[in-house]
Amino acid sequence: MELWTGVAEQYADFASYAGDSPCFEAWARGVVEDPDVLAWIGGLPQIKQQPNLVFAAARWHGVPAPGPYAGLRDALLGDDGSIRATILARATQTNEVGRLATLVPAFARVARGRPVALLEVGASAGLCLYPDRWSYAWAVGGGEVDEVVEAGVGPRLSCRVKGDLDRPVGIPSVAWRGGIDLNPLDVTDEDEMGWLTTLVWPEHDDRRERLVAAIEMARTDPPDLVRGDLLEELPALVERAAAHAPVVVFHSAVIAYLEPDDRERFHDLMTGLVAEGRCHWVSNEGKRVLPRVTATGPDVAAERPTFVLGVDGQTVAWTHGHGRSMRWFG
């Protein structure tokens, strides 16, 4: 979804993405129709107006979810400063490991059977840096009777696939795993992991279970995370990762947080690194976030909520934001 727009537009856009959370869809539509709440949210810095951050902060302070919009409204308009302080101090670092079910086929394509060094941009707690610790079931076909393509060893992630998925899907071995974030989270910190749990949408018990498993997985072998600005630090990190194996730089639902000019700078940076042979680039962002990547694939209908999965700047799939499904173009 787009974060650098007006409040009403942003919440209407979020509602279109949040169809598998009836609570959040209703809350977002409620905000759009509520001038007082729109004004309250509009008083926040623009990057802090995003729905998932506001909703998570309200839940952090006791607003029940699932629950009626009135509970959110009363909490925001009656806030004593606590909810606002949480919004200003925290960020939406969701770290959805379910996205690995859509990322792994792209990793496999660039790895070509070789070990890789995985470098995640906007890594949060680094929970998506362990694709080799999960198993996968891709239901390919999109009809009543699908072919199930399986791979990997560990807890299972499932994804419905339309299109001719590259097969077999090999799970790359990971020689090194690391990332960069403005505020990397510590998997051993209970407060920070509690916040990550609150970011999971109310009805999504399966995602919460996966998150707990992913946190425990990362605690046994914490990733190498660097605090810094991706536009400044990334080239040096690519060099560092390259000492271990061919580098795959990836990100998912991260570049939307950059202002539009910085998104273009990031695209140019990655295009240059790929052209120089220093890394491969796997991107997974909302359809409007990296427009030059989106433009390399089929036209996306304006009303269609989707992420666009890219490999080295070229569209290979449309994906569900939490990894539940994808349309593979190859």
N, C-alpha and C positions, 0 to 999 in steps of 0.2 A: 504494500500500500504506500501511497505518497504521503510524506510527513511534512513537506514544506508548502502547505496550502492553508486555506482558511479553516477554522475549527469545524464549521458545519460540513464542509466538503470532506474533510479528513474523516469525520465520524460516519458520514454516509458511505464513504469508500470502505471503511472498516466493517460496517454492517454487511456489505456485500461479500466480504471475505469470511465473516464469522457465522455462516449458516449452520455449521456443525456445533455451535454453542448458542442455543436459544436464549440463554441469559444475556450473553454479551451482545448478540444481535439486537435484543430488545433494549438493552441499556444504550447502545449506540444510537438507535433510532429515537429513543427518548431524548437523548442529548440534542439531536438535530432539531427537535421541535420545542426545545426549552430555552428561551432567551436568557433566563437567569443563570442557568448552568453553562450555557455557551459563554456568557460574560465572565463567569468564574474561571473557566478553563482558559479563556482568552487572556486573562491576567497572568498566566504562566509564561515563561520564556518559550519561544515557538517550538524548540526541539523537545520540550517537556510537556507539550499538549497532547501527545499521542495517546490514543485510547487505551492500549494495553497497560501503559504506565499508570495512567490515572485510575483505571479500574483495579489494578493490582495494589496500588497504594491504599485505595478505599478498603479492599479486602484485608490488607495487612493490619488495618485499624478496626477490623471487626464487622464490616458490612457483609451480610450473608450473601453468598452466591453458590448455587442458584438462589435468586431472590428477586423481589420486585424492583423496578426502576425507582420507586419512591424511596427505598432504602439508600440507594446511591445518591439521589438528589438531596435528601435530608442531611446526609453525612457531608457532602461537599459544601452545601450552603450554610451548614451549621459548624463548619470546621473551625477549631480553635487554633489552627496553625499546624497541627500535627500531620495531617494528610499532605498539606502543601510542603512541609519540610521533608517528608519522605519522598515526594515526587522530585524535589530538587536534589536530593542526595543520592537517589537510586537511578537505575537505568534498566531498560528492557533487554536484558542479556539472556534471552530465553534458552539458548543452547539446546535446541530440539534434536535429539539423537535420531528420531524417526526419519529425519531428512537423509540419513545415510542410505536408506533404501533407494533413494533417487540419485544420490551422489556416487555410490559405488560403481554403477555401470560406466560412469564418466571416468572415474579413477582407473578402472580396468582398461578402458580404451587407451589412455595415455601411458599406462604402466607397461603394457604389452608383455606381461609375465615377469617383469623385473621388480625387485624391491624398490620402494620409493621413499623419499623424505617428504612428509606431509607438513605443510606450513599453512596454518589457518589465519586468515585475516579477520579480526573481530572475534577472537577465540572464546571470550567469556571465561568459563572454567575449563575449556579445552575438551569437553565431553564428546565432541564429534571427531576427535583425533584417533579414535580406536575402531576403525572400520573392520579391522582384522580380528576383533574380539566378539563379533556378532555373527549370527547366521541370518540368511535372507530367504524369503519366499516371494517371488514375483509371479503373480497370476496374470499370464499373458493371453491376450485375446479380447478381453472386454465383453465377452458374451456370457451366456448361462453356463457353458462348460469351457473352462479355461485350462490351458497348459500351465502347470506350476513349475517354474525354474527355481531350483534351490542351490544354495552355495553357503559355505562357511560353517563355523563351529561356534556355538555360544547361544545366548538368548536370541530369540527370533524377532526380526523386523519384517513386516509384510507390506506389500505394495501392489495395487492393481495397475496393470500396464496395458495400454492400447498401442499398437504399432509393433514393428518387427524388432524386438530387442536383440542387441548383439549377444550371441551365445557361442560358447558357454561364458558365463559371467565369472571371471576369476577374481577372487578377493586378493588385492595386492598385499604382499608382506610389507611391513612398515619398518624401515631401518632407523628412522628418526622421526619424532613427532614434536612439533612446537607451534607457537603462535604468537600473535601480537594483539594487544587490546589497550585502549586508553585506561581501562580499569579491570585488569585480569582478576578473576575470582579464584579464591583458594578452596579447593575441594574439601579441605579439612576444617574449614570455618563453618560452624553450624548456622550462624546468623546469615551468612551469604548463601548457603545452600537452602536455608529456609525461604529466602527471598526468591531464589530460582523456582522453588516449588510453588510459591504463590503466583508466579507468572504463568503457570499452566492453567488453561481455561477451565472453568468450574466443572463442566460435565466430563472432562477428559481423564477418567481414572486410568485408562491404559497408558496415557502419556506420563502420568505421575509415577506409575509403576516402573516404566522405562527409565525415568529420570533417577529414581532411587538406585536402580541397577547400574546406571551409567556412573553415578557418583561413586558407588562402591568400587566399580571397575577402575576408575581414575585414581582413587586413593591408594591402590596397590602399586601404581606406577605413574606418579604425577607427571604431566607434560611439562615441557620447557616453555614457559610463557614469559613474554617480554612486555613491559609497560612502555607504551609510546604511540606516536602518531604514525599510522601506516604509510602515509605519503612520504614521510621522512625516513623511516627506519626499514622499510621493506627491502630495498636492494641489498643492504648489508646482511639482512637475515637470510635472503636467498643464497648469498655466498656462503654463509655459515652452514645452512642446510645442505648445500651442494657437496660438502666434504663427506657426507654420509651416503648419498644416493641421488639419482635424478630427482629434481624437486617438482612437486605439485603444489602450487599456491591455490588455495580455495577459500570460498566464503559463501555464506548463505544467510539472506535477510540481514545484511550488514551495511551494504553501500547505500541503502536508503537513508541512513543517518547522516551521510555527508550532504553538504549543500550542493546544488546542481553543478556549479563550476568545479568543485572538488571531485565530483563523480567523473566529469570529463577528464580531469587530470589523472585520476586513478586509471581510467580506461587507457589513456595514452601510456601511462607507466607500464601497465601490464602488457600492452601490445608491444612495447619496446623490449621488455624482458623476454617475451616469447620469441620475437624476431631475432634476438641475439642468441637464442638457444639456451638461455639460462634457466628456464623453467617451463612447465606447462601451467595453464590457467583454467581452473574449473570454477565457474560462477553460477550462482543460483539466487536470483533476485526477482522482485516484482517486475511485471512487464514494462513499467515505465522508468525503471531505475537506471538501466544501462541500455538506452534506446538503440545504440549501434549494434549491440548484440541481438536484441529483439528483432531488429530489421533484417537480420540474416535468415530468419525462419518464416513460416507462414504468418499471414496477417492475424493478429489477435483481436477478436471482436471487443469493442469498447466495454460491453457488459460482462465479459468473461473474466472472472478473478483467477489469475494464474501467476506462478513464478515461471521464469524462463531459465532453463539450464543450458549453459554454454561451455564449450570446450575450445580453448584458445581463441575466444571471441566469436565462435560460430554456434548458433542454436542447435542443440541436439534433442531437446525435449521441452515440453511444458510440464510443470510439476505442481502438486498440491503443496501448500505452504508448510504442512507438517509431515510430508512424505507419504501420505496415504495412497497416492495415485500419481501416474504420469502418462503422458502421451509421448512416446518415443519416436523421433524422426530419424535418428541416426545420422 
